[in-house]
Amino acid sequence: MTLTEYAWGYAIRREWPDGTHDLFGFTADAATVTRRLNRDQGFWRSGPVRPAAVYVVPANAADVGAHPVDGCRRSGCPDSPKRGQR
C-alpha cells in the first residue's frame, strides 16, 4: 500500500449530460476545494456547452489519481456530494 491509498479529502465531480463524468482536483483542504469548485462552475456558467452538475465529493487520493481523464462511466467512482456544498 502507498501513502495515497490512505489520503482522504475532497475532489470535484463534473457530470455531463451524456452520463459520463470527470473526477479531478483532489485536496485534503476544504477551503481549497471550495475555491476550485467556484472557479470551475464560473468557467462553465456562460459557455454554450455546460455540465449537468458540478459538485464536491469525499474522495481518496489514489482513486482520483487513477481516474480516467474524461469520459468515465464507472459506477464505482465517488459520487455522493459533500453535504453543505453545491
C-alpha beads as a LAMMPS data file, in Angstrom:
LAMMPS data file: protein, C-alpha beads

86 atoms
85 bonds

1 atom types
1 bond types

-500.0 500.0 xlo xhi
-500.0 500.0 ylo yhi
-500.0 500.0 zlo zhi

Masses

1 110.0

Atoms # bond

1 1 1 0.000 0.000 0.000
2 1 1 1.134 3.529 -0.725
3 1 1 0.524 6.714 1.201
4 1 1 -2.029 7.928 -1.357
5 1 1 -4.227 4.941 -0.571
6 1 1 -4.675 6.369 2.915
7 1 1 -5.057 10.036 1.905
8 1 1 -8.673 11.150 2.088
9 1 1 -10.007 14.548 1.191
10 1 1 -12.173 16.113 -1.467
11 1 1 -12.412 16.124 -5.244
12 1 1 -14.629 17.776 -7.822
13 1 1 -17.010 15.672 -9.855
14 1 1 -18.341 17.099 -13.105
15 1 1 -21.360 15.285 -14.573
16 1 1 -22.072 15.544 -18.311
17 1 1 -25.490 15.238 -19.989
18 1 1 -24.393 12.051 -21.821
19 1 1 -23.905 10.225 -18.499
20 1 1 -20.121 10.484 -18.316
21 1 1 -18.230 12.269 -15.556
22 1 1 -14.859 13.785 -14.675
23 1 1 -13.208 13.471 -11.262
24 1 1 -10.325 15.828 -10.502
25 1 1 -8.746 18.364 -8.167
26 1 1 -8.001 16.208 -5.123
27 1 1 -7.086 18.140 -1.978
28 1 1 -7.327 17.499 1.737
29 1 1 -8.261 21.154 2.334
30 1 1 -11.971 22.102 2.288
31 1 1 -11.267 25.775 1.543
32 1 1 -9.130 24.874 -1.472
33 1 1 -11.726 22.542 -2.960
34 1 1 -14.417 25.203 -2.461
35 1 1 -12.341 27.750 -4.407
36 1 1 -11.734 25.193 -7.176
37 1 1 -15.441 24.345 -7.309
38 1 1 -16.420 28.016 -7.612
39 1 1 -13.829 28.586 -10.339
40 1 1 -14.989 25.534 -12.312
41 1 1 -18.670 26.453 -12.023
42 1 1 -17.872 30.008 -13.133
43 1 1 -15.944 28.767 -16.149
44 1 1 -18.821 26.656 -17.459
45 1 1 -21.672 29.012 -16.480
46 1 1 -21.555 31.253 -19.560
47 1 1 -20.496 28.720 -22.182
48 1 1 -22.622 27.029 -24.828
49 1 1 -21.643 23.589 -23.512
50 1 1 -22.363 23.039 -19.821
51 1 1 -22.055 20.106 -17.460
52 1 1 -25.261 18.761 -15.945
53 1 1 -23.771 19.205 -12.455
54 1 1 -20.513 20.117 -10.727
55 1 1 -20.065 19.280 -7.047
56 1 1 -17.639 18.254 -4.301
57 1 1 -17.311 14.611 -3.271
58 1 1 -15.300 12.988 -0.491
59 1 1 -12.577 11.005 -2.233
60 1 1 -9.387 9.022 -1.853
61 1 1 -6.232 10.421 -3.491
62 1 1 -5.460 7.106 -5.191
63 1 1 -8.930 6.917 -6.772
64 1 1 -8.679 10.447 -8.138
65 1 1 -5.137 9.909 -9.412
66 1 1 -6.102 6.711 -11.264
67 1 1 -9.326 8.158 -12.680
68 1 1 -9.622 8.414 -16.494
69 1 1 -9.122 11.937 -17.818
70 1 1 -12.552 12.118 -19.438
71 1 1 -15.491 10.011 -20.491
72 1 1 -15.732 7.837 -17.396
73 1 1 -18.910 5.836 -16.842
74 1 1 -17.767 3.626 -13.959
75 1 1 -20.382 3.345 -11.250
76 1 1 -17.781 2.832 -8.514
77 1 1 -16.369 6.379 -8.660
78 1 1 -17.102 8.716 -5.734
79 1 1 -20.478 10.325 -6.409
80 1 1 -22.084 11.430 -3.156
81 1 1 -21.995 15.211 -2.861
82 1 1 -20.449 16.547 0.298
83 1 1 -23.223 17.959 2.477
84 1 1 -23.262 21.727 2.504
85 1 1 -21.516 22.059 -0.863
86 1 1 -23.018 22.786 -4.260

Bonds

1 1 1 2
2 1 2 3
3 1 3 4
4 1 4 5
5 1 5 6
6 1 6 7
7 1 7 8
8 1 8 9
9 1 9 10
10 1 10 11
11 1 11 12
12 1 12 13
13 1 13 14
14 1 14 15
15 1 15 16
16 1 16 17
17 1 17 18
18 1 18 19
19 1 19 20
20 1 20 21
21 1 21 22
22 1 22 23
23 1 23 24
24 1 24 25
25 1 25 26
26 1 26 27
27 1 27 28
28 1 28 29
29 1 29 30
30 1 30 31
31 1 31 32
32 1 32 33
33 1 33 34
34 1 34 35
35 1 35 36
36 1 36 37
37 1 37 38
38 1 38 39
39 1 39 40
40 1 40 41
41 1 41 42
42 1 42 43
43 1 43 44
44 1 44 45
45 1 45 46
46 1 46 47
47 1 47 48
48 1 48 49
49 1 49 50
50 1 50 51
51 1 51 52
52 1 52 53
53 1 53 54
54 1 54 55
55 1 55 56
56 1 56 57
57 1 57 58
58 1 58 59
59 1 59 60
60 1 60 61
61 1 61 62
62 1 62 63
63 1 63 64
64 1 64 65
65 1 65 66
66 1 66 67
67 1 67 68
68 1 68 69
69 1 69 70
70 1 70 71
71 1 71 72
72 1 72 73
73 1 73 74
74 1 74 75
75 1 75 76
76 1 76 77
77 1 77 78
78 1 78 79
79 1 79 80
80 1 80 81
81 1 81 82
82 1 82 83
83 1 83 84
84 1 84 85
85 1 85 86
